[in-house]
Amino acid sequence: MTEQKFDKDTWQTPKYVFNWLDMRFNFDIDGCANEHNALCQNWIGDGSPLGKDFLDTKTPYPYRNLRFYVNPPYSDVTPFLKAAKELKDKGHTVVMLLNNDKSTQWYQNHIHNVANEVIDITGGRIAFINPVTGKEIKGNSKGQMVVVFDPTMEDYVTRSISLDFIKKVGGYNGM
């Protein structure tokens, strides 16, 4: 049996995680997607009419107050955090799903007291969707957090939520 190769940065967010966040933020655009893993009708990535790169913050989005969902490539999140801040400064909300590692430079320099909210996901680790098989893969070695860049807020808050609650609210079906 041969192993199918794929880009490790194209794992999809499980639908239940996206559903939980979408209930609160009502996303307009999936900021890091392709035609196979987009979670919103509108998405940014290869083949998208909105553009192929979320990092191109010079794109003149025709509306203010857009709400972006972003699960960036974890291999280098810093450029995506900088873009999120730029979009926030232009009046857009950006919600990112990231590895929960507060000891990193990218957290210290681009999230702490820059973003408005950090939600630590506790009680388990998210099993992301394999881009080849479409199946949930257990064994994620890191916990996750949600980072919110919101132009309507000026404070910085942290909170936590259990993965079990996210599954319950988001409609986890036990894939």
C-alpha positions in Angstrom: 0.0 0.0 0.0 1.4 3.4 -0.9 0.9 6.4 1.2 -0.8 9.3 -0.5 1.2 12.5 -0.3 -0.4 15.9 0.5 0.5 19.3 1.7 0.5 19.2 5.5 -0.8 22.7 5.6 -4.1 21.8 4.0 -5.8 19.9 6.9 -9.4 21.0 7.3 -11.0 22.3 10.4 -13.7 19.8 11.6 -17.1 21.0 10.8 -18.3 21.0 14.4 -15.5 23.4 15.4 -16.4 25.7 12.5 -20.1 25.4 13.4 -19.5 26.4 17.0 -17.5 29.5 15.9 -19.9 30.4 13.1 -22.8 30.5 15.5 -21.1 33.4 17.3 -19.3 35.2 14.4 -21.4 34.4 11.3 -18.5 34.2 9.0 -18.4 35.8 5.5 -15.1 34.4 4.2 -12.9 31.3 4.9 -9.5 33.1 4.6 -7.3 30.0 4.1 -9.0 27.4 1.9 -9.2 25.7 -1.4 -12.1 24.5 -3.4 -12.0 21.1 -1.6 -11.9 22.3 2.1 -13.6 25.7 2.2 -16.1 26.1 5.0 -17.7 29.2 3.8 -19.4 29.9 0.4 -16.8 32.7 -0.1 -13.2 31.7 0.4 -9.6 32.9 -0.3 -7.1 30.5 -1.8 -6.0 29.0 -5.1 -8.9 29.1 -7.6 -11.0 31.6 -5.6 -12.4 34.7 -7.3 -11.6 36.6 -4.0 -7.9 36.0 -4.5 -5.4 33.3 -3.7 -3.6 34.7 -0.7 -5.1 35.9 2.6 -1.8 37.6 3.2 -2.5 40.1 0.4 -4.2 42.6 2.8 -4.1 45.3 0.1 -7.0 43.6 -1.6 -9.8 46.2 -1.6 -12.7 44.1 -0.1 -15.9 45.8 -1.3 -17.5 45.9 2.2 -16.4 46.8 5.7 -17.0 44.7 8.7 -16.4 41.4 7.0 -15.9 38.4 9.2 -13.0 36.0 8.3 -12.4 32.5 9.6 -8.8 31.6 9.3 -7.1 28.2 10.0 -3.7 29.2 8.7 -0.8 26.9 7.8 0.8 26.1 11.2 4.2 25.9 9.6 4.5 29.7 9.8 1.6 31.6 11.4 3.4 34.9 11.9 2.5 36.4 8.5 -1.1 35.5 9.0 -1.2 37.1 12.5 0.2 40.3 11.0 -2.5 40.2 8.2 -5.2 39.6 10.8 -4.1 42.8 12.6 -4.0 44.8 9.4 -7.6 43.6 8.5 -8.8 44.4 12.0 -7.4 47.9 11.6 -9.4 48.2 8.4 -12.6 47.3 10.2 -12.8 43.5 9.6 -13.1 40.7 12.2 -10.6 37.8 11.9 -11.0 34.7 14.0 -8.1 32.2 13.9 -7.7 28.6 15.0 -4.1 28.1 16.1 -1.8 25.8 18.1 -2.0 26.8 21.8 1.6 27.7 22.5 1.9 30.9 24.5 5.7 30.5 24.9 6.3 31.4 21.3 7.5 34.7 19.9 4.5 34.9 17.6 2.1 34.7 20.5 4.1 37.3 22.6 4.5 39.7 19.7 1.3 39.3 17.7 -1.4 38.0 19.9 -0.9 39.0 23.6 -2.4 42.6 23.9 -2.7 42.8 20.1 -5.7 40.5 19.5 -8.9 41.1 21.6 -9.7 37.6 22.8 -8.0 34.2 23.2 -10.1 31.2 23.9 -8.2 28.1 25.1 -9.7 24.8 24.1 -9.4 22.5 27.1 -10.2 18.8 27.8 -8.9 17.3 24.6 -7.3 18.0 21.2 -9.0 18.7 17.9 -8.8 15.8 15.4 -8.4 17.7 12.1 -9.6 16.3 8.7 -7.1 14.6 6.5 -7.1 16.4 3.1 -6.8 13.2 1.1 -9.2 10.8 3.0 -11.6 13.4 4.3 -11.5 11.5 7.6 -10.9 12.8 11.1 -7.4 11.9 12.3 -6.8 11.5 16.0 -3.4 12.0 17.6 -2.9 15.7 17.3 0.2 16.5 19.4 -0.9 20.0 20.3 -3.9 21.7 21.9 -5.6 24.6 20.1 -6.8 28.1 20.8 -9.0 30.5 19.1 -7.7 34.1 18.6 -10.1 36.9 17.8 -9.1 40.2 16.2 -12.2 42.4 16.6 -12.3 46.0 15.5 -15.3 46.7 17.8 -13.4 45.8 21.0 -10.5 47.5 22.6 -9.7 45.1 25.5 -7.8 41.8 25.7 -9.5 38.9 27.4 -8.8 35.2 27.8 -11.3 32.4 28.5 -11.4 28.7 28.1 -14.0 26.3 26.8 -14.0 22.5 26.8 -13.8 20.5 23.6 -16.8 18.5 24.8 -18.9 21.7 24.9 -17.7 22.6 21.4 -18.7 19.2 20.1 -22.1 19.4 21.7 -22.9 22.9 20.4 -21.2 22.4 17.0 -23.0 19.1 16.2 -20.2 16.6 16.4 -21.3 13.4 14.9 -18.5 11.0 16.0 -16.8 10.7 12.6 
